[in-house]
């Protein structure tokens, strides 16, 4: 039983780290979507629908990224290394 505990603890830590990494990657993708839509406003006329779309994307990004707001930059960069790059 004593040797099983470290194995289970290690497996749980690995699962949580992978889950956190995937969440961070999703957060980054949501931030990129907000940036792309924001940038598009420089090349088109203002519309309420466009503003509503941007507001919805920002709310979605904020919800996805909430758990990372207090994370250190160093820790975030380590997790970001495992995200697929475009």
Backbone as XML, in Angstrom:
<?xml version="1.0"?>
<chain id="A" units="angstrom">
  <residue number="1" name="UNK">
    <atom name="N" x="0.819" y="-1.188" z="0.000"/>
    <atom name="CA" x="0.000" y="0.000" z="0.000"/>
    <atom name="C" x="0.870" y="1.261" z="0.000"/>
  </residue>
  <residue number="2" name="UNK">
    <atom name="N" x="1.985" y="1.231" z="0.749"/>
    <atom name="CA" x="2.850" y="2.403" z="0.807"/>
    <atom name="C" x="3.493" y="2.704" z="-0.544"/>
  </residue>
  <residue number="3" name="UNK">
    <atom name="N" x="3.768" y="1.683" z="-1.346"/>
    <atom name="CA" x="4.369" y="1.928" z="-2.662"/>
    <atom name="C" x="3.318" y="2.327" z="-3.684"/>
  </residue>
  <residue number="4" name="UNK">
    <atom name="N" x="2.080" y="1.995" z="-3.444"/>
    <atom name="CA" x="1.000" y="2.338" z="-4.364"/>
    <atom name="C" x="0.630" y="3.818" z="-4.270"/>
  </residue>
  <residue number="5" name="UNK">
    <atom name="N" x="0.726" y="4.382" z="-3.070"/>
    <atom name="CA" x="0.351" y="5.776" z="-2.864"/>
    <atom name="C" x="1.170" y="6.756" z="-3.726"/>
  </residue>
  <residue number="6" name="UNK">
    <atom name="N" x="2.501" y="6.665" z="-3.762"/>
    <atom name="CA" x="3.265" y="7.590" z="-4.620"/>
    <atom name="C" x="2.931" y="7.432" z="-6.106"/>
  </residue>
  <residue number="7" name="UNK">
    <atom name="N" x="2.632" y="6.219" z="-6.528"/>
    <atom name="CA" x="2.275" y="6.001" z="-7.932"/>
    <atom name="C" x="0.954" y="6.681" z="-8.255"/>
  </residue>
  <residue number="8" name="UNK">
    <atom name="N" x="-0.027" y="6.517" z="-7.375"/>
    <atom name="CA" x="-1.333" y="7.151" z="-7.583"/>
    <atom name="C" x="-1.195" y="8.667" z="-7.530"/>
  </residue>
  <residue number="9" name="UNK">
    <atom name="N" x="-0.432" y="9.173" z="-6.569"/>
    <atom name="CA" x="-0.215" y="10.609" z="-6.440"/>
    <atom name="C" x="0.469" y="11.174" z="-7.690"/>
  </residue>
  <residue number="10" name="UNK">
    <atom name="N" x="1.459" y="10.467" z="-8.196"/>
    <atom name="CA" x="2.142" y="10.905" z="-9.417"/>
    <atom name="C" x="1.215" y="10.910" z="-10.617"/>
  </residue>
  <residue number="11" name="UNK">
    <atom name="N" x="0.384" y="9.896" z="-10.744"/>
    <atom name="CA" x="-0.557" y="9.824" z="-11.854"/>
    <atom name="C" x="-1.574" y="10.959" z="-11.785"/>
  </residue>
  <residue number="12" name="UNK">
    <atom name="N" x="-2.078" y="11.244" z="-10.597"/>
    <atom name="CA" x="-3.038" y="12.343" z="-10.440"/>
    <atom name="C" x="-2.395" y="13.688" z="-10.761"/>
  </residue>
  <residue number="13" name="UNK">
    <atom name="N" x="-1.165" y="13.874" z="-10.330"/>
    <atom name="CA" x="-0.450" y="15.111" z="-10.630"/>
    <atom name="C" x="-0.267" y="15.286" z="-12.132"/>
  </residue>
  <residue number="14" name="UNK">
    <atom name="N" x="0.085" y="14.211" z="-12.806"/>
    <atom name="CA" x="0.257" y="14.253" z="-14.251"/>
    <atom name="C" x="-1.049" y="14.580" z="-14.956"/>
  </residue>
  <residue number="15" name="UNK">
    <atom name="N" x="-2.130" y="13.962" z="-14.523"/>
    <atom name="CA" x="-3.440" y="14.234" z="-15.124"/>
    <atom name="C" x="-3.857" y="15.677" z="-14.920"/>
  </residue>
  <residue number="16" name="UNK">
    <atom name="N" x="-3.645" y="16.205" z="-13.734"/>
    <atom name="CA" x="-4.003" y="17.591" z="-13.470"/>
    <atom name="C" x="-3.144" y="18.551" z="-14.284"/>
  </residue>
  <residue number="17" name="UNK">
    <atom name="N" x="-1.881" y="18.239" z="-14.430"/>
    <atom name="CA" x="-0.988" y="19.102" z="-15.224"/>
    <atom name="C" x="-1.409" y="19.102" z="-16.678"/>
  </residue>
  <residue number="18" name="UNK">
    <atom name="N" x="-1.758" y="17.942" z="-17.206"/>
    <atom name="CA" x="-2.195" y="17.873" z="-18.603"/>
    <atom name="C" x="-3.514" y="18.606" z="-18.792"/>
  </residue>
  <residue number="19" name="UNK">
    <atom name="N" x="-4.407" y="18.453" z="-17.840"/>
    <atom name="CA" x="-5.687" y="19.160" z="-17.917"/>
    <atom name="C" x="-5.490" y="20.653" z="-17.858"/>
  </residue>
  <residue number="20" name="UNK">
    <atom name="N" x="-4.619" y="21.118" z="-16.984"/>
    <atom name="CA" x="-4.311" y="22.532" z="-16.882"/>
    <atom name="C" x="-3.698" y="23.053" z="-18.168"/>
  </residue>
  <residue number="21" name="UNK">
    <atom name="N" x="-2.817" y="22.265" z="-18.775"/>
    <atom name="CA" x="-2.174" y="22.676" z="-20.009"/>
    <atom name="C" x="-3.205" y="22.829" z="-21.119"/>
  </residue>
  <residue number="22" name="UNK">
    <atom name="N" x="-4.122" y="21.863" z="-21.223"/>
    <atom name="CA" x="-5.147" y="21.946" z="-22.260"/>
    <atom name="C" x="-6.022" y="23.164" z="-22.032"/>
  </residue>
  <residue number="23" name="UNK">
    <atom name="N" x="-6.342" y="23.457" z="-20.767"/>
    <atom name="CA" x="-7.142" y="24.628" z="-20.449"/>
    <atom name="C" x="-6.404" y="25.905" z="-20.849"/>
  </residue>
  <residue number="24" name="UNK">
    <atom name="N" x="-5.106" y="25.944" z="-20.600"/>
    <atom name="CA" x="-4.326" y="27.120" z="-20.967"/>
    <atom name="C" x="-4.305" y="27.281" z="-22.483"/>
  </residue>
  <residue number="25" name="UNK">
    <atom name="N" x="-4.156" y="26.192" z="-23.210"/>
    <atom name="CA" x="-4.152" y="26.255" z="-24.669"/>
    <atom name="C" x="-5.493" y="26.785" z="-25.183"/>
  </residue>
  <residue number="26" name="UNK">
    <atom name="N" x="-6.576" y="26.342" z="-24.574"/>
    <atom name="CA" x="-7.906" y="26.819" z="-24.947"/>
    <atom name="C" x="-8.043" y="28.305" z="-24.630"/>
  </residue>
  <residue number="27" name="UNK">
    <atom name="N" x="-7.500" y="28.717" z="-23.498"/>
    <atom name="CA" x="-7.508" y="30.133" z="-23.111"/>
    <atom name="C" x="-6.757" y="30.972" z="-24.148"/>
  </residue>
  <residue number="28" name="UNK">
    <atom name="N" x="-5.602" y="30.496" z="-24.561"/>
    <atom name="CA" x="-4.790" y="31.220" z="-25.549"/>
    <atom name="C" x="-5.541" y="31.323" z="-26.873"/>
  </residue>
  <residue number="29" name="UNK">
    <atom name="N" x="-6.180" y="30.241" z="-27.296"/>
    <atom name="CA" x="-6.956" y="30.252" z="-28.538"/>
    <atom name="C" x="-8.106" y="31.257" z="-28.452"/>
  </residue>
  <residue number="30" name="UNK">
    <atom name="N" x="-8.772" y="31.316" z="-27.302"/>
    <atom name="CA" x="-9.862" y="32.275" z="-27.119"/>
    <atom name="C" x="-9.330" y="33.706" z="-27.180"/>
  </residue>
  <residue number="31" name="UNK">
    <atom name="N" x="-8.161" y="33.931" z="-26.600"/>
    <atom name="CA" x="-7.546" y="35.259" z="-26.666"/>
    <atom name="C" x="-7.189" y="35.647" z="-28.094"/>
  </residue>
  <residue number="32" name="UNK">
    <atom name="N" x="-6.706" y="34.679" z="-28.861"/>
    <atom name="CA" x="-6.401" y="34.935" z="-30.275"/>
    <atom name="C" x="-7.659" y="35.295" z="-31.056"/>
  </residue>
  <residue number="33" name="UNK">
    <atom name="N" x="-8.770" y="34.621" z="-30.745"/>
    <atom name="CA" x="-10.037" y="34.916" z="-31.425"/>
    <atom name="C" x="-10.505" y="36.337" z="-31.105"/>
  </residue>
  <residue number="34" name="UNK">
    <atom name="N" x="-10.351" y="36.751" z="-29.855"/>
    <atom name="CA" x="-10.705" y="38.129" z="-29.467"/>
    <atom name="C" x="-9.824" y="39.113" z="-30.232"/>
  </residue>
  <residue number="35" name="UNK">
    <atom name="N" x="-8.527" y="38.830" z="-30.312"/>
    <atom name="CA" x="-7.612" y="39.731" z="-31.028"/>
    <atom name="C" x="-7.960" y="39.838" z="-32.506"/>
  </residue>
  <residue number="36" name="UNK">
    <atom name="N" x="-8.296" y="38.707" z="-33.133"/>
    <atom name="CA" x="-8.643" y="38.727" z="-34.559"/>
    <atom name="C" x="-9.908" y="39.543" z="-34.810"/>
  </residue>
  <residue number="37" name="UNK">
    <atom name="N" x="-10.921" y="39.333" z="-33.978"/>
    <atom name="CA" x="-12.155" y="40.086" z="-34.171"/>
    <atom name="C" x="-11.927" y="41.564" z="-33.897"/>
  </residue>
  <residue number="38" name="UNK">
    <atom name="N" x="-11.168" y="41.890" z="-32.866"/>
    <atom name="CA" x="-10.857" y="43.296" z="-32.564"/>
    <atom name="C" x="-10.141" y="43.953" z="-33.736"/>
  </residue>
  <residue number="39" name="UNK">
    <atom name="N" x="-9.194" y="43.233" z="-34.299"/>
    <atom name="CA" x="-8.432" y="43.771" z="-35.427"/>
    <atom name="C" x="-9.319" y="44.016" z="-36.643"/>
  </residue>
  <residue number="40" name="UNK">
    <atom name="N" x="-10.331" y="43.181" z="-36.815"/>
    <atom name="CA" x="-11.215" y="43.336" z="-37.981"/>
    <atom name="C" x="-11.986" y="44.647" z="-37.938"/>
  </residue>
  <residue number="41" name="UNK">
    <atom name="N" x="-12.145" y="45.235" z="-36.753"/>
    <atom name="CA" x="-12.876" y="46.503" z="-36.657"/>
    <atom name="C" x="-12.116" y="47.655" z="-37.299"/>
  </residue>
  <residue number="42" name="UNK">
    <atom name="N" x="-10.838" y="47.495" z="-37.520"/>
    <atom name="CA" x="-10.068" y="48.534" z="-38.194"/>
    <atom name="C" x="-10.364" y="48.574" z="-39.690"/>
  </residue>
  <residue number="43" name="UNK">
    <atom name="N" x="-10.969" y="47.495" z="-40.221"/>
    <atom name="CA" x="-11.174" y="47.374" z="-41.660"/>
    <atom name="C" x="-12.645" y="47.335" z="-42.054"/>
  </residue>
  <residue number="44" name="UNK">
    <atom name="N" x="-13.537" y="47.682" z="-41.142"/>
    <atom name="CA" x="-14.964" y="47.676" z="-41.467"/>
    <atom name="C" x="-15.682" y="48.700" z="-40.612"/>
  </residue>
  <residue number="45" name="UNK">
    <atom name="N" x="-16.944" y="48.920" z="-40.973"/>
    <atom name="CA" x="-17.737" y="49.882" z="-40.234"/>
    <atom name="C" x="-18.241" y="49.276" z="-38.930"/>
  </residue>
  <residue number="46" name="UNK">
    <atom name="N" x="-18.466" y="50.145" z="-37.974"/>
    <atom name="CA" x="-19.008" y="49.723" z="-36.692"/>
    <atom name="C" x="-20.420" y="49.171" z="-36.872"/>
  </residue>
  <residue number="47" name="UNK">
    <atom name="N" x="-20.716" y="48.110" z="-36.136"/>
    <atom name="CA" x="-22.088" y="47.600" z="-36.091"/>
    <atom name="C" x="-22.358" y="47.064" z="-34.683"/>
  </residue>
  <residue number="48" name="UNK">
    <atom name="N" x="-23.605" y="47.127" z="-34.292"/>
    <atom name="CA" x="-23.988" y="46.616" z="-32.977"/>
    <atom name="C" x="-23.753" y="45.109" z="-32.920"/>
  </residue>
  <residue number="49" name="UNK">
    <atom name="N" x="-24.025" y="44.421" z="-34.031"/>
    <atom name="CA" x="-23.805" y="42.975" z="-34.078"/>
    <atom name="C" x="-22.323" y="42.640" z="-33.869"/>
  </residue>
  <residue number="50" name="UNK">
    <atom name="N" x="-21.442" y="43.423" z="-34.479"/>
    <atom name="CA" x="-20.007" y="43.216" z="-34.303"/>
    <atom name="C" x="-19.587" y="43.448" z="-32.857"/>
  </residue>
  <residue number="51" name="UNK">
    <atom name="N" x="-20.138" y="44.509" z="-32.246"/>
    <atom name="CA" x="-19.819" y="44.791" z="-30.843"/>
    <atom name="C" x="-20.335" y="43.678" z="-29.948"/>
  </residue>
  <residue number="52" name="UNK">
    <atom name="N" x="-21.544" y="43.206" z="-30.201"/>
    <atom name="CA" x="-22.099" y="42.112" z="-29.399"/>
    <atom name="C" x="-21.270" y="40.840" z="-29.545"/>
  </residue>
  <residue number="53" name="UNK">
    <atom name="N" x="-20.798" y="40.580" z="-30.760"/>
    <atom name="CA" x="-19.944" y="39.408" z="-30.985"/>
    <atom name="C" x="-18.640" y="39.530" z="-30.205"/>
  </residue>
  <residue number="54" name="UNK">
    <atom name="N" x="-18.054" y="40.711" z="-30.225"/>
    <atom name="CA" x="-16.810" y="40.936" z="-29.492"/>
    <atom name="C" x="-17.045" y="40.799" z="-27.988"/>
  </residue>
  <residue number="55" name="UNK">
    <atom name="N" x="-18.128" y="41.370" z="-27.494"/>
    <atom name="CA" x="-18.439" y="41.257" z="-26.069"/>
    <atom name="C" x="-18.610" y="39.797" z="-25.655"/>
  </residue>
  <residue number="56" name="UNK">
    <atom name="N" x="-19.278" y="39.003" z="-26.501"/>
    <atom name="CA" x="-19.483" y="37.583" z="-26.201"/>
    <atom name="C" x="-18.152" y="36.837" z="-26.196"/>
  </residue>
  <residue number="57" name="UNK">
    <atom name="N" x="-17.280" y="37.143" z="-27.167"/>
    <atom name="CA" x="-15.964" y="36.491" z="-27.208"/>
    <atom name="C" x="-15.117" y="36.859" z="-25.994"/>
  </residue>
  <residue number="58" name="UNK">
    <atom name="N" x="-15.186" y="38.110" z="-25.588"/>
    <atom name="CA" x="-14.415" y="38.549" z="-24.419"/>
    <atom name="C" x="-14.913" y="37.835" z="-23.162"/>
  </residue>
  <residue number="59" name="UNK">
    <atom name="N" x="-16.220" y="37.718" z="-23.006"/>
    <atom name="CA" x="-16.782" y="37.023" z="-21.842"/>
    <atom name="C" x="-16.369" y="35.556" z="-21.846"/>
  </residue>
  <residue number="60" name="UNK">
    <atom name="N" x="-16.387" y="34.932" z="-23.031"/>
    <atom name="CA" x="-15.983" y="33.532" z="-23.162"/>
    <atom name="C" x="-14.502" y="33.370" z="-22.801"/>
  </residue>
  <residue number="61" name="UNK">
    <atom name="N" x="-13.665" y="34.264" z="-23.335"/>
    <atom name="CA" x="-12.225" y="34.222" z="-23.027"/>
    <atom name="C" x="-11.977" y="34.404" z="-21.535"/>
  </residue>
  <residue number="62" name="UNK">
    <atom name="N" x="-12.665" y="35.377" z="-20.942"/>
    <atom name="CA" x="-12.474" y="35.643" z="-19.517"/>
    <atom name="C" x="-12.863" y="34.442" z="-18.661"/>
  </residue>
  <residue number="63" name="UNK">
    <atom name="N" x="-13.926" y="33.748" z="-19.049"/>
    <atom name="CA" x="-14.354" y="32.556" z="-18.307"/>
    <atom name="C" x="-13.320" y="31.441" z="-18.438"/>
  </residue>
  <residue number="64" name="UNK">
    <atom name="N" x="-12.777" y="31.266" z="-19.639"/>
    <atom name="CA" x="-11.776" y="30.219" z="-19.863"/>
    <atom name="C" x="-10.453" y="30.525" z="-19.171"/>
  </residue>
  <residue number="65" name="UNK">
    <atom name="N" x="-10.116" y="31.782" z="-19.063"/>
    <atom name="CA" x="-8.801" y="32.179" z="-18.561"/>
    <atom name="C" x="-8.798" y="32.548" z="-17.079"/>
  </residue>
  <residue number="66" name="UNK">
    <atom name="N" x="-9.945" y="32.499" z="-16.445"/>
    <atom name="CA" x="-10.053" y="32.937" z="-15.055"/>
    <atom name="C" x="-9.077" y="32.211" z="-14.132"/>
  </residue>
  <residue number="67" name="UNK">
    <atom name="N" x="-8.914" y="30.909" z="-14.319"/>
    <atom name="CA" x="-8.053" y="30.139" z="-13.420"/>
    <atom name="C" x="-6.569" y="30.478" z="-13.565"/>
  </residue>
  <residue number="68" name="UNK">
    <atom name="N" x="-6.203" y="31.195" z="-14.620"/>
    <atom name="CA" x="-4.792" y="31.511" z="-14.869"/>
    <atom name="C" x="-4.418" y="32.935" z="-14.467"/>
  </residue>
  <residue number="69" name="UNK">
    <atom name="N" x="-5.378" y="33.707" z="-13.975"/>
    <atom name="CA" x="-5.108" y="35.109" z="-13.668"/>
    <atom name="C" x="-4.057" y="35.294" z="-12.580"/>
  </residue>
  <residue number="70" name="UNK">
    <atom name="N" x="-3.985" y="34.381" z="-11.648"/>
    <atom name="CA" x="-3.020" y="34.516" z="-10.557"/>
    <atom name="C" x="-1.768" y="33.671" z="-10.760"/>
  </residue>
  <residue number="71" name="UNK">
    <atom name="N" x="-1.678" y="33.000" z="-11.909"/>
    <atom name="CA" x="-0.522" y="32.150" z="-12.205"/>
    <atom name="C" x="0.673" y="33.029" z="-12.587"/>
  </residue>
  <residue number="72" name="UNK">
    <atom name="N" x="1.848" y="32.623" z="-12.164"/>
    <atom name="CA" x="3.048" y="33.393" z="-12.497"/>
    <atom name="C" x="3.342" y="33.279" z="-13.998"/>
  </residue>
  <residue number="73" name="UNK">
    <atom name="N" x="3.989" y="34.274" z="-14.517"/>
    <atom name="CA" x="4.341" y="34.268" z="-15.931"/>
    <atom name="C" x="5.249" y="33.109" z="-16.292"/>
  </residue>
  <residue number="74" name="UNK">
    <atom name="N" x="6.169" y="32.795" z="-15.389"/>
    <atom name="CA" x="7.104" y="31.691" z="-15.621"/>
    <atom name="C" x="6.362" y="30.357" z="-15.731"/>
  </residue>
  <residue number="75" name="UNK">
    <atom name="N" x="5.421" y="30.132" z="-14.824"/>
    <atom name="CA" x="4.644" y="28.897" z="-14.838"/>
    <atom name="C" x="3.773" y="28.815" z="-16.097"/>
  </residue>
  <residue number="76" name="UNK">
    <atom name="N" x="3.208" y="29.953" z="-16.480"/>
    <atom name="CA" x="2.361" y="29.993" z="-17.673"/>
    <atom name="C" x="3.178" y="29.693" z="-18.932"/>
  </residue>
  <residue number="77" name="UNK">
    <atom name="N" x="4.377" y="30.233" z="-19.010"/>
    <atom name="CA" x="5.228" y="29.979" z="-20.175"/>
    <atom name="C" x="5.615" y="28.509" z="-20.274"/>
  </residue>
  <residue number="78" name="UNK">
    <atom name="N" x="5.849" y="27.865" z="-19.128"/>
    <atom name="CA" x="6.170" y="26.436" z="-19.139"/>
    <atom name="C" x="5.013" y="25.632" z="-19.709"/>
  </residue>
  <residue number="79" name="UNK">
    <atom name="N" x="3.787" y="25.945" z="-19.264"/>
    <atom name="CA" x="2.615" y="25.228" z="-19.771"/>
    <atom name="C" x="2.368" y="25.534" z="-21.245"/>
  </residue>
  <residue number="80" name="UNK">
    <atom name="N" x="2.634" y="26.774" z="-21.641"/>
    <atom name="CA" x="2.390" y="27.186" z="-23.029"/>
    <atom name="C" x="3.297" y="26.445" z="-24.007"/>
  </residue>
  <residue number="81" name="UNK">
    <atom name="N" x="4.467" y="26.032" z="-23.551"/>
    <atom name="CA" x="5.393" y="25.305" z="-24.429"/>
    <atom name="C" x="4.769" y="24.040" z="-25.016"/>
  </residue>
  <residue number="82" name="UNK">
    <atom name="N" x="3.827" y="23.448" z="-24.297"/>
    <atom name="CA" x="3.190" y="22.212" z="-24.752"/>
    <atom name="C" x="1.958" y="22.447" z="-25.609"/>
  </residue>
  <residue number="83" name="UNK">
    <atom name="N" x="1.589" y="23.699" z="-25.822"/>
    <atom name="CA" x="0.441" y="23.992" z="-26.683"/>
    <atom name="C" x="0.857" y="23.888" z="-28.147"/>
  </residue>
  <residue number="84" name="UNK">
    <atom name="N" x="-0.038" y="23.399" z="-28.983"/>
    <atom name="CA" x="0.296" y="23.359" z="-30.417"/>
    <atom name="C" x="0.416" y="24.783" z="-30.949"/>
  </residue>
  <residue number="85" name="UNK">
    <atom name="N" x="1.407" y="25.038" z="-31.760"/>
    <atom name="CA" x="1.575" y="26.371" z="-32.337"/>
    <atom name="C" x="1.111" y="26.361" z="-33.777"/>
  </residue>
  <residue number="86" name="UNK">
    <atom name="N" x="0.608" y="27.507" z="-34.188"/>
    <atom name="CA" x="0.095" y="27.627" z="-35.576"/>
    <atom name="C" x="1.189" y="27.963" z="-36.545"/>
  </residue>
</chain>
